[in-house]
């Protein structure tokens, strides 16, 4: 797949009809498909979800100790 454009929205954005119309218009003018994550798809009305490809994203650590290190750094930063 080739990413034609990205349209970022803030976390927990409540999508409006105007947002959706803009996204559909951008996709159609580029001859592209709409793609969203599972996390964002659940906040879309069902009829909109039928128009977009929903991408599943997984994060896997090859070395599990890397996750422990990442979490300990995040915990230390939050405590500071």
Backbone as CSV, one residue per row, in Angstrom:
resi,resn,N_x,N_y,N_z,CA_x,CA_y,CA_z,C_x,C_y,C_z
1,UNK,0.840,-1.186,0.000,0.000,0.000,0.000,0.881,1.244,0.000
2,UNK,0.395,2.266,-0.599,1.095,3.544,-0.624,0.238,4.572,0.100
3,UNK,0.817,5.230,1.082,0.088,6.271,1.809,0.095,7.529,0.948
4,UNK,-1.095,8.004,0.600,-1.231,9.191,-0.244,-1.201,10.447,0.614
5,UNK,-1.922,10.417,1.716,-1.940,11.550,2.643,-2.387,11.060,4.006
6,UNK,-2.070,11.825,5.018,-2.519,11.537,6.374,-3.307,12.741,6.862
7,UNK,-4.360,12.471,7.606,-5.165,13.545,8.190,-5.241,13.277,9.685
8,UNK,-4.409,13.954,10.471,-4.406,13.699,11.915,-5.581,14.371,12.625
9,UNK,-6.048,13.722,13.658,-7.078,14.276,14.536,-6.581,14.118,15.970
10,UNK,-7.053,14.974,16.877,-6.646,14.842,18.285,-7.162,13.529,18.891
11,UNK,-6.519,13.102,19.964,-6.982,11.917,20.695,-8.452,12.086,21.078
12,UNK,-9.187,11.001,20.982,-10.610,10.937,21.375,-11.472,11.961,20.627
13,UNK,-11.071,12.283,19.417,-11.826,13.230,18.590,-13.201,12.657,18.272
14,UNK,-14.216,13.478,18.375,-15.570,13.081,17.988,-15.745,13.534,16.537
15,UNK,-15.796,12.577,15.629,-15.858,12.886,14.210,-17.223,13.443,13.828
16,UNK,-17.193,14.523,13.070,-18.430,15.157,12.610,-18.707,14.749,11.167
17,UNK,-19.892,15.054,10.710,-20.229,14.787,9.313,-19.288,15.565,8.400
18,UNK,-18.937,16.787,8.787,-18.007,17.597,7.986,-16.630,16.928,7.896
19,UNK,-16.155,16.346,9.018,-14.889,15.609,9.006,-14.969,14.470,7.995
20,UNK,-16.037,13.704,8.095,-16.200,12.534,7.236,-16.283,12.939,5.766
21,UNK,-17.067,13.972,5.482,-17.213,14.429,4.100,-15.865,14.875,3.535
22,UNK,-15.065,15.544,4.360,-13.731,15.989,3.934,-12.834,14.789,3.623
23,UNK,-12.849,13.786,4.511,-12.026,12.599,4.305,-12.436,11.839,3.043
24,UNK,-13.719,11.664,2.848,-14.218,10.970,1.661,-13.824,11.750,0.409
25,UNK,-13.971,13.066,0.456,-13.606,13.898,-0.685,-12.123,13.795,-1.020
26,UNK,-11.272,13.819,0.010,-9.829,13.678,-0.210,-9.497,12.331,-0.840
27,UNK,-10.113,11.278,-0.313,-9.853,9.933,-0.845,-10.318,9.827,-2.290
28,UNK,-11.509,10.304,-2.560,-12.035,10.199,-3.919,-11.198,11.001,-4.910
29,UNK,-10.783,12.195,-4.526,-9.993,13.015,-5.448,-8.615,12.417,-5.710
30,UNK,-8.109,11.624,-4.773,-6.801,10.993,-4.936,-6.912,9.582,-5.513
31,UNK,-8.139,9.105,-5.709,-8.322,7.727,-6.160,-7.829,6.734,-5.127
32,UNK,-8.023,7.080,-3.871,-7.485,6.290,-2.761,-8.608,5.710,-1.918
33,UNK,-8.216,4.857,-0.996,-9.140,4.263,-0.033,-8.918,4.902,1.330
34,UNK,-9.968,4.985,2.121,-9.845,5.449,3.503,-9.368,4.290,4.366
35,UNK,-8.415,4.565,5.235,-7.892,3.553,6.154,-7.853,4.166,7.541
36,UNK,-8.278,3.407,8.532,-8.237,3.867,9.919,-7.806,2.709,10.809
37,UNK,-7.496,3.014,12.036,-7.121,1.970,12.987,-8.372,1.405,13.657
38,UNK,-8.239,0.228,14.233,-9.350,-0.364,14.989,-9.797,0.578,16.099
39,UNK,-8.825,1.200,16.729,-9.107,2.091,17.854,-9.999,3.265,17.440
40,UNK,-9.722,3.834,16.267,-10.550,4.944,15.791,-11.843,4.457,15.146
41,UNK,-11.807,3.299,14.539,-12.985,2.780,13.844,-14.175,2.593,14.780
42,UNK,-13.914,2.216,16.019,-15.028,1.973,16.949,-15.808,3.241,17.250
43,UNK,-15.215,4.398,16.986,-15.919,5.661,17.238,-16.645,6.193,16.001
44,UNK,-16.577,5.439,14.914,-17.266,5.841,13.692,-18.627,5.161,13.607
45,UNK,-19.612,5.848,13.066,-20.893,5.175,12.830,-20.685,3.982,11.888
46,UNK,-21.517,2.971,12.023,-21.354,1.742,11.246,-21.298,2.008,9.741
47,UNK,-22.144,2.895,9.247,-22.150,3.166,7.799,-20.819,3.757,7.337
48,UNK,-20.157,4.534,8.191,-18.842,5.088,7.831,-17.790,3.984,7.847
49,UNK,-17.879,3.091,8.840,-16.900,1.999,8.941,-16.930,1.118,7.702
50,UNK,-18.107,0.960,7.104,-18.217,0.139,5.898,-17.457,0.758,4.731
51,UNK,-17.203,2.051,4.776,-16.521,2.774,3.687,-15.000,2.777,3.863
52,UNK,-14.509,2.439,5.049,-13.073,2.528,5.336,-12.483,1.144,5.609
53,UNK,-11.229,0.977,5.230,-10.475,-0.205,5.611,-10.026,-0.009,7.048
54,UNK,-10.187,-1.028,7.872,-9.792,-0.936,9.273,-8.499,-1.744,9.454
55,UNK,-7.479,-1.064,9.949,-6.168,-1.673,10.102,-5.933,-2.074,11.554
56,UNK,-5.526,-3.316,11.722,-5.175,-3.807,13.055,-3.690,-3.543,13.279
57,UNK,-3.367,-2.943,14.391,-1.976,-2.641,14.714,-1.599,-3.401,15.980
58,UNK,-0.491,-4.116,15.915,0.020,-4.840,17.074,1.444,-4.394,17.335
59,UNK,1.794,-4.347,18.586,3.157,-4.027,18.983,3.719,-5.254,19.675
60,UNK,4.810,-5.767,19.138,5.448,-6.948,19.723,6.905,-6.639,19.969
61,UNK,7.371,-7.019,21.132,8.770,-6.840,21.484,9.503,-8.156,21.252
62,UNK,10.559,-8.107,20.488,11.360,-9.297,20.232,12.068,-9.713,21.511
63,UNK,12.556,-8.718,22.234,13.236,-8.966,23.501,12.323,-8.415,24.599
64,UNK,11.719,-9.309,25.380,10.742,-8.883,26.378,11.322,-7.920,27.403
65,UNK,12.601,-8.030,27.688,13.210,-7.124,28.664,13.191,-5.676,28.162
66,UNK,13.093,-5.477,26.831,12.978,-4.118,26.291,11.681,-3.461,26.761
67,UNK,10.617,-4.256,26.861,9.343,-3.733,27.363,9.485,-3.325,28.823
68,UNK,10.147,-4.163,29.624,10.362,-3.836,31.035,11.143,-2.526,31.174
69,UNK,12.165,-2.360,30.352,12.973,-1.140,30.387,12.132,0.069,29.999
70,UNK,11.339,-0.051,28.955,10.477,1.035,28.507,9.484,1.433,29.594
71,UNK,8.871,0.454,30.232,7.891,0.732,31.283,8.547,1.361,32.511
72,UNK,9.728,0.899,32.863,10.398,1.482,34.034,10.797,2.929,33.765
73,UNK,11.214,3.233,32.530,11.537,4.626,32.166,10.292,5.503,32.199
74,UNK,9.196,4.984,31.706,7.940,5.746,31.712,7.471,5.996,33.136
75,UNK,7.596,4.999,33.983,7.208,5.133,35.389,8.069,6.174,36.082
76,UNK,9.372,6.145,35.821,10.295,7.122,36.430,9.983,8.529,35.929
77,UNK,9.674,8.674,34.668,9.357,9.995,34.111,8.058,10.531,34.713
78,UNK,7.077,9.657,34.914,5.802,10.086,35.501,5.964,10.501,36.953
79,UNK,6.897,9.867,37.645,7.105,10.180,39.059,7.916,11.470,39.244
80,UNK,8.631,11.879,38.217,9.494,13.074,38.324,8.693,14.365,38.303
